Amino acid sequence: DISPREASTCHAPEAVGMPAEAMARGLARWSRRVGRGLLGSRGGASATAVVPTIEHPAAGFLGAGTCARGWSARRAFGTSLRHASTAAGTPVFDGATCEGVDVELGTARTRATVGFETGRVARLANGAVVASMGDTVAMCAATTARHPDPDASFFPLSVDYRERASAYGKIPATFTRREGPPKDREVLAMRVVDRVLRPLFPKGFKNETSVQVVVLASDQSQDPTVLAVNGASAALAVSDIPWDGPAGAARVAVDDAGVVVVNPSDADCEASRFVLTYAGTQTKTLMIEAVAMKPGGVPEETVAAALEAAHEAAREMIDPQRRLAEKAGKPKRDACDERQATTAAAVRDAVLVMARDRLDALYAEEIQSKSGRGKKMAELKDAVFEELAAESSVTSASSSSSSS
């Protein structure tokens, strides 16, 4: 075993806020446990474990050691080297890349940092980001299949959003003390994230894609849905998934005096007349969700001012995502095969030529019942499909005869 004097020379106790004697006793105890665990010794027999000196003067991580028989010990505290940053005074992790922006919160106009960090968790995902806004933290990960689904008639995107009970300092109130099915609030948040992300995927991309958002901590003041949208956008931006982002989201409220409040708290929203959730890119609007909290509504000019403020607040979320993608982003894969895209465009043009006039005639009938319109549309689809199949068979027969 190493002596307390030897252990005290291996680390800088003052850097981690622990007395020298306590650090020495802890290192000696850790070395004995490593020796017994790796060599399988019992009955008081212990092996000597050599603890290497940490290069960083403020490091609090106990690295891998080598036992008497040459066996390599595991790291003591995980896979990341955690140390105190002497410049910023905040924890920094190796392999992690961070970007952020300062924003104002609510009527109090307090300053908070919206941060995006990648490279520390969920490293096997195509893209993963830990997004934070004040004391609210959400882990966002995006994954996709390697090959497209040939049977998919639409883009197979699934979004899952969960707010853990532990994020609010609670234990699930179920019999098994486990998380239950998604709540209505979580389902609505999934739909918000889906509406923002789906339009930015390229046409023809049929790879099954999944976006997972887990709220790890919440200050119960800001809506985690807005942070989920920004975090999911950042996760797709740093991934290799083809995506025409990033996008930003923000929430604004209009109080009784007609003043627009950016990033309002839940208490501010309850006291407001109008609440608006907005998402968009630098130049385009992707999603608007609004609710009037009190009867009477708000004037049109106030709604226009709220939209402008929300758009500017959403644009502030885009710049840190771009910087994060430039630093730690992966090269984007091809959206789809060029031949497949050309064939799909040719088929679409042929269908439009055949069905445009008949579609206009169908809608000119003004069929009131949904079932009646669906029946007419199904008949039109079958007719166009039969005509295309007959035309393709004639084309293939003529090409084979000319080649022979």
N, C-alpha and C positions, 0 to 999 in steps of 0.2 A: 504494500500500500504506500501511496505517496504521503509524505509528512505534511502537516499544515504549512510549514515554511515553504516547501516546494510548491504546494498548491497556490499559495498566495503570490508566488512569482509568475504563475502562468496567466493570470488575468489582472485586470485593473478593477478592483472592487469599487472604487469610488465612482467609476463610470456607470455602474449599474445600480447605484444607490444601496449597497449592502455592505455591512462592516466586514473588515478583512478576516476576522476570526470566524464569523459565520460563513463566509464564502469558502474559507479553507476547510472547515468541517464538512460543508456540503459537497465540495469536490472530492474529498477523501471518501465520503460515503458513496458518492456516485461511482467512483473508480472501483470500489469493492463490489458493487452490484453488477457493474458491467463484466467484471472478471468472473463472477459466479454464474451470470446468465449465459455467457458465451462458452465457458469451459465446462459447465455442468457440474461444478464442484459442490459438495455438500459437507455438512458437519463442520462448518467453520473454516474449511479450507478455502482460501481466496487466491486469486491470481493478480498479478501486478498489471495495472492498466496505465498506460502513458497518455496523459492528456496534452495535446499539442498547444503551443502558444498561439493565441489569436493575434492576427496581424493588426486588425483595427483596434485602436486604443479604447474605443467605447463599445466594443462588441460584447453582447451578452449571450452569445450562442456557444454551446459546448460542442465542438466539432468531433469528427470521427477519430477514435483512438486506435491503438494497436496493442493487443494483449500479448502475454508472454509467448504464446504459441504462434504468434503472427496472424491471429484472426483479426479481421477488421470490425470494429464496433460500429453500431449504427449511430446515426445522429441522435442527439438527445431531444431536441425540440422541433422536429419536423424537417421539411425540405427546403425552407427558406432561411437565409442568413438575415436575422433581424438585428438591426443596430440603430442607435439613436443618431439622427442627423445633426451634426454640429452646426450646420448652416441654418436650416429651417426650424430645428427643434421638434420635428415630427418623425414618427417611425417610417423607415424606408426599407423596402424589401428588395433583395437582389432579383434580377430578372423582371421586375415590374416597371411599367412605364405609366406615368400619370400626367394628366392634363386637367385643367379646371378653369372656371371663370367665376368671378364674384358677382352676386346679384343681390337685389334688395327684396326683402320679404315683408309683405303685408303693409298695414297702415303704420306699424311701428318703424318701418324702413330700416330694419336691422340688416346688417350685411351677413351673407352666408356664401360659402363656396360650393358650387356644383362641380364635383370631381368625377373623373373617369379613370379607372385603373385597369390595366390588362397585363397578363403575364404571370399572375401569382396563383390564381385558382382556375379550375376547369381548363387545364392546358391541352387536353385531348379534344376539346370542342373546336370546330372551325373558327369560332370567334367567341370570346368571353370577356365581359367587362363588369367590374364592380362599380356601380354608380352610387354617388352619395350626394345628398343635399341637406346640409346641416347635420342633424343626427339621424336622418333617414337614409338607410343603405339598402340597395337591391342588387342581387347578383343576376346578370343577364347573360345567357349563352345561346348561341345559334349553331345549329348543325344541319348538314344536308347529306343526302345520299350521293354516292359516287357516280351513279348512272341514272339517267332519266327513266321515268315510268312510261313505257310505250302505250299503256292502256289509259293513262290519265287524260281526261278531256278538259282539265283545267289545272291551274297551278296548285299542287298539293301542299299548302302551307298550314301548319297548325301552331297555335299560340297557347301557351299555358302560363297562367299568372296565379301565384299563390302568396297569401299573406300568412306567414307562420304565426301561431299564437305566441311563440317565444319572442317575436318581434315587438310585441306589446307588453312583454313581461308577464305573460300568463301561461297557464297549463291548459291544454284542451279539456273542456268540461264534458268529455265523453266517458263512457264506462271504461274503455281501454286506454284513455288518456292519449289518444292518437288523433292526428288531423283527419277531419271528415271530408266529404265531397266539397267541390267548390261552392262558395256562397254566391248569392246574386251579385254582390258587389264585385267579386272576383271575375265572374262571367262577363259582366259589363266591361271590366278593365281589359279582358282578353279581346273583346270585340273592338275596343278603342285601339289597342296596339295593332290588331290585324288590319283595321281600316287605314292606318297610317303607313304600314310597311308594304302591304300588297301592291299598291299601284306603282311602286318603284322597282319591282322586279321586271327583268326584260321579258318581252313576249317570246314564247317558245320555250321558256325554261320550265321543265317538267320534273326536275329532281325534287323528291320529297324533302321538305324543309321543316324544321322544328325550331321554335323560339321559346325558351324557358325563362321565366322571370320569377325569382323568389325574393320576397321582401325579408331581409334579415333583421332589420331594426327600423323602428318608426318612432318619431318624436310626437306622433299623434297631433301634429299641427298642420303639416303639408300633406297634400294628397299624393300617395305613392304612385298613382296611375301616371301622372306627368313624368315622374322620374323613371317609371318603367318604359315609357315611350322613348325617352332620351337614351336610356341604357341599352334598350334593344337596338336602336339605331346605331349606337356606337359599336355594339357587338358585331353587327353586320358590316359596319365600315371597316373594322380591322380584320374581318374574316376574308377567306378566298371565295366567298359566295358572290356571284355577280349581282350587283345591286346598285341602283342609281341614287345613292344617298350621299351624305347623311341627311336626316330630318331633325327638326327641333320641335319641342312642344312647350306650351306655357299655359297658365291659367290666370285669368284676370277677373276682377269683380268691379261692379259699379255701386257705390254707396248711395245713401239717400240724397246727398248733395250733388250727385252726378259726377263725382270724382272717380277716375279709373284707378284701381289699385292692382298692381302687378304682383303676382305670386302671393295671393292672399292666403291667410290661414283659414282653417275650417270655421273658426269663430267669426272671422271677417266675412266669410261667405254667408253664414247664417244671418248676419245683420245687413247684408247687401240686398239690392233690388234685382240685380242681374249678374249671373255668373257665366263665364265663357271659357271653354277649353278649346284650345287652338293648336293645330299642328301643321307644319309646312316646311318647304325647302327655302332656299334663298329667294326664289322668285315665284313659287307656286304654293297654293293652298291645298292641303291634303285632307284635312278633317276639321269640322267645326261642330261643337256640341254646346248648346246654350240652354239655360233654364232661367225663367223669371221667378224670383223668390217671393215676390209680393204682387198683389193684384194691381193692375194699372199699367204694368210694363214700363218700358223706357222709350224715349224718343229715338227716332231713326239716326239722328246725328250722334247721339251717345253710343249707339251700337257701332256706328262707323268708327268712332274714336276708340272704342274698346277693341275692335278688330285691328286697327293700326298698332295699338300698344301691344296686343298679343303677338302680332307678326314680328315686331321688333324684339320682343322678349324671346320668341322662339328662335330667331336668327342668332341670338347670343349663344344658344346651345350648340350651334353648328360649328363654329370656329374651333372650339377645343376638340370636337370629334375629328375634324379634318387634321389637326395637328397630331392627334393620337394615331390616326391611320397612317400619316406620313412617317412617324417614328417606328411604329410596331405593326403596321398592317402587312398582310400577306398579299402576294400577287393574285389578282382575280382570275378565276378560271373562265373558259369560254362558256357563254350562255347556252349554246346549242350548236349542233353540227350545221355548217354552212349549207350543205346539200339539203338537210332536213328543213332549214329555214326557207330556202328557195322553193322547195316543193310545197310547203305549207302556204306560202304567199301565192303560188300559182293556183292551188286548189281554192283558196279564199276568193281570188279574183274570178275564177270560173263560177263559183257558187253565186257570187254577187251578180254576174251577168245573167245567170239563169233565173234567179229568184227575185231580183229587185222589183220588176213590174208586178209579179204575183204577190209579193209582200205588200206593195202599195195598195193593190186591189183588196187584199185581205183586211187591212186596217181601214180601208174606205167603207167596208160593210158595217163598221161600228157594232160589232157583236158585243152585247152587254155581258153575257155570262162568261166567266173565266173558263169553264169546262168547254164551252163552244169554241172559244178562241184557241184553246189548247188542242182540240180535235182538228180544227182547220190547219193549225201549224204543224201537227204531226203528219197530216196528209201531204202538206207541201214538202216537208223534209223527205218523206219517202219518195215522192215523185222526183225531186232533185237528185236524190241518191241513185235512183234507178237510171236516170238520164246520164249522170256522170259515169256510172259503171258501164253502161252501154257504149258511151263515147270512148272510154279507156280501152275497152275490149276491141273496138274497131281500130283504134290507133295502134294497139299492140299487134293485131293481126296484119295490118298493112306494113308495119315495120319489119315483121318477120318475113313476109313475102318478098319485100324489096331486098332484104339481106340475102335470101336464098337465091 
